[in-house]
Each structure stands twice: as structure tokens, then as C-alpha cells.
Amino acid sequence: MSASVVTPELLTLEQASDLLNVGMRSLHRWSSIGKAPRPVKITPGRRGCVRWRRGELLAWIEQGCPDLREQPSK
């Protein structure tokens, strides 16, 4: 029986930056200014826990990493 590896749908800052092969500070900065997909806040408070959606990051990569500040609102 082969062991299957479960890929999380919500990624930590470290996991998301590894997926994109960029520094954690860069990803955090890009997300905060709207250049990259924003994380999901999963705990309340100013310093709450955040995670990035794997699917949103992969779709963003597939689109060529466009600057999301220039995208029309949905």
C-alpha cells in the first residue's frame, strides 16, 4: 500500500512563499498592497492567523502573476 501525501488547501506564509519561490516578506508585502492574492484570516484580531488559498495562488501563477491592483473588481 502506498502512502498518499495530503496537500493542504490553506498554506502558511512559509508554504505559500515556497510555492512561489519568493521570500516571505515579499509575499506578505505583495499581498498587503494587492499585487498578489490576499490571505484568508482564520482567527480574529489584529495579529490573527492568516493562510493563503493554494488554488488562488496556482491560478495567479497560471495567469502569469498579474498585478491584481490593475484587475477590475468582481
HUSUL-V484115 format. One line per field, one symbol per residue. ss: DSSP state (A for helix, B for strand, O for the rest). phi: phi as a letter, one per 30 degrees, with the letter a starting at -180 (. if undefined). Layout:
ss=???
phi=???
This chain:
ss=OOOOOOOOOBBOAAAAAAAAOOOAAAAAAAAAAOOOOOOBBOOOOOOOOBBBBAAAAAAAAAOOOOOAAAOOOO
phi=.cdccdcddccdedddddedhbdddddddeddcidbeddcdcbdjdcddbbcdeeddddddedihddddcdddd
